[in-house]
Amino acid sequence: MSELLPSAGDPVEGAPGALLVIISGPSGVGKDTIIEAMRRVPDGHAYDYIVTCTTRPRRPGEVDGVNYHFLDRDQFGALRDSGELLEWAEVHGNWYGTPRRQVREALAAGRDAILKIDVQGARSVKERVPEAILIFVVPPSPEVLLQRLKGRATETLDELELRRRNAALELARQGDYDYVVVNETGQVEKTATRIHEIIAAEHRRRPDLRVRV
């Protein structure tokens, strides 16, 4: 667990400005796929994609430390209680949280920190870090979102219904975000490019921003 411990995180002398960017959206909207596309289509900025901690069971094909830091509840609670998480929230019956050290180190080195977190976590980070950029990803329609959830076949019927209800509540919060981006079906590269454009525009607007967390 030592790799998740916090560090001082002071900006490195001469490092460029860096942004804290939060990507949120309801379950099934395609956040993981969008981030994969962002990795494939770099735009010249130095990004660190922060790996979230979770107590959720690992799905087939997921890799610990790549998709998530998979922890049991005691491990997660220890990180949370010792202040080693920037934010945390219980979502769909499981805990999720952002390792503070990874965010600090990225920002201190002049690299944008990209966080994929839920609506609760995004609100919590914005309260702690007002300079954070919040991007909310939405589906073309609620019907499309439900079909995507059903299509991935990773939840039971009860879990699917819970995610559907939570998605409706989350979609109602999109007005809290700085930007809303539609992830059209089959257009994930376009979505990734749009997010790159948003980040680039924010860099032009605040080129020397130094964010501390």
CORSUL-V95433 format. One record per backbone hydrogen bond with DSSP energy under -0.5 kcal/mol. NH is the residue of the N-H (numbers start at 1). CO is the residue of the C=O. If there is no record, write none. Layout:
NH & CO
NH & CO
//
This chain:
4 & 1
5 & 2
12 & 108
15 & 12
17 & 207
18 & 209
21 & 19
21 & 113
22 & 133
23 & 21
23 & 115
24 & 22
24 & 135
26 & 137
29 & 26
34 & 30
35 & 31
36 & 32
37 & 33
38 & 34
39 & 35
40 & 36
41 & 37
47 & 45
48 & 112
50 & 48
50 & 114
52 & 50
53 & 97
54 & 69
55 & 95
62 & 59
65 & 68
66 & 63
66 & 68
67 & 63
68 & 63
69 & 52
70 & 68
71 & 54
71 & 69
76 & 72
77 & 73
78 & 74
79 & 75
80 & 76
81 & 77
82 & 78
83 & 80
84 & 79
86 & 98
87 & 98
89 & 96
91 & 89
91 & 94
94 & 91
96 & 89
97 & 53
98 & 87
99 & 51
99 & 97
100 & 84
101 & 4
103 & 99
104 & 100
105 & 101
106 & 102
107 & 103
108 & 104
109 & 105
110 & 107
111 & 106
112 & 46
113 & 19
114 & 48
114 & 112
115 & 21
115 & 113
117 & 23
117 & 115
122 & 118
123 & 119
124 & 120
125 & 121
126 & 122
127 & 123
128 & 124
129 & 125
132 & 129
133 & 20
134 & 132
135 & 22
135 & 133
136 & 179
137 & 24
137 & 135
138 & 181
145 & 141
146 & 142
147 & 143
148 & 144
149 & 145
150 & 146
151 & 147
152 & 148
153 & 149
153 & 150
160 & 156
161 & 157
162 & 158
163 & 159
164 & 160
165 & 161
166 & 162
167 & 163
168 & 164
169 & 165
170 & 166
171 & 167
172 & 168
173 & 170
174 & 171
176 & 173
177 & 174
178 & 134
179 & 134
181 & 136
183 & 138
184 & 182
187 & 184
191 & 187
192 & 188
193 & 189
194 & 190
195 & 191
196 & 192
197 & 193
198 & 194
199 & 195
200 & 196
201 & 197
202 & 198
203 & 199
204 & 200
205 & 201
206 & 202
209 & 206
211 & 209
//
